[in-house]
Amino acid sequence: MDRFFTRIATGSSNMMGRPLAFIAATLLCIIWAVSGPIFNYSDTWQLVINTATTVLTFLMVFLIQNSQNRDAAAMQAKLDELIRSMDKARGQFIGIEHLTDNQIEDIRAALEREAGKEPGRANTADESVDRLLNRY
């Protein structure tokens, strides 16, 4: 069942993320709008677009969430492998995505203090960004 859903979700997400899907949706909205006078802007005419967009939005939420969950899990696995493979990396960081938001924020603040930066400040990365931008 998981593979089937993953295949369907991936295929649907790929299809819905293409320009042709956007163009098709736009054309359907234009056709709907142009058909208004034909149907005298009736309640049924309005209900058609409202129902269609509500149902499609409802389904797309699940597809988007599935894609984001898979992408995040894959990214975490890759980062965990990088941590595991480096001699000086701290293995304690593997799996921290399972901690609470507050615990992760505490870890981030501790790392910023360790780097000699003020926790929670945007200027933490300023020097690195400046060095990177000055390369080009």
ChimeraX attribute file (.defattr): number of C-alpha atoms within 10 A of each C-alpha:
attribute: neighborCount
match mode: 1-to-1
recipient: residues
	/A:1	6
	/A:2	7
	/A:3	8
	/A:4	9
	/A:5	12
	/A:6	15
	/A:7	12
	/A:8	13
	/A:9	19
	/A:10	17
	/A:11	13
	/A:12	14
	/A:13	16
	/A:14	12
	/A:15	13
	/A:16	15
	/A:17	11
	/A:18	10
	/A:19	10
	/A:20	11
	/A:21	13
	/A:22	13
	/A:23	11
	/A:24	11
	/A:25	14
	/A:26	12
	/A:27	12
	/A:28	13
	/A:29	14
	/A:30	11
	/A:31	11
	/A:32	15
	/A:33	15
	/A:34	11
	/A:35	13
	/A:36	13
	/A:37	11
	/A:38	10
	/A:39	12
	/A:40	10
	/A:41	12
	/A:42	11
	/A:43	9
	/A:44	11
	/A:45	17
	/A:46	14
	/A:47	11
	/A:48	11
	/A:49	15
	/A:50	11
	/A:51	11
	/A:52	11
	/A:53	14
	/A:54	11
	/A:55	11
	/A:56	10
	/A:57	12
	/A:58	11
	/A:59	11
	/A:60	16
	/A:61	11
	/A:62	12
	/A:63	21
	/A:64	15
	/A:65	12
	/A:66	17
	/A:67	17
	/A:68	12
	/A:69	12
	/A:70	14
	/A:71	12
	/A:72	13
	/A:73	13
	/A:74	12
	/A:75	12
	/A:76	16
	/A:77	14
	/A:78	12
	/A:79	15
	/A:80	16
	/A:81	13
	/A:82	14
	/A:83	17
	/A:84	16
	/A:85	11
	/A:86	10
	/A:87	9
	/A:88	8
	/A:89	11
	/A:90	10
	/A:91	15
	/A:92	9
	/A:93	13
	/A:94	16
	/A:95	12
	/A:96	13
	/A:97	13
	/A:98	9
	/A:99	10
	/A:100	10
	/A:101	10
	/A:102	9
	/A:103	13
	/A:104	14
	/A:105	14
	/A:106	13
	/A:107	14
	/A:108	14
	/A:109	17
	/A:110	15
	/A:111	14
	/A:112	17
	/A:113	14
	/A:114	11
	/A:115	11
	/A:116	10
	/A:117	16
	/A:118	15
	/A:119	18
	/A:120	12
	/A:121	11
	/A:122	9
	/A:123	12
	/A:124	16
	/A:125	11
	/A:126	11
	/A:127	10
	/A:128	11
	/A:129	11
	/A:130	10
	/A:131	10
	/A:132	10
	/A:133	9
	/A:134	8
	/A:135	6
	/A:136	5
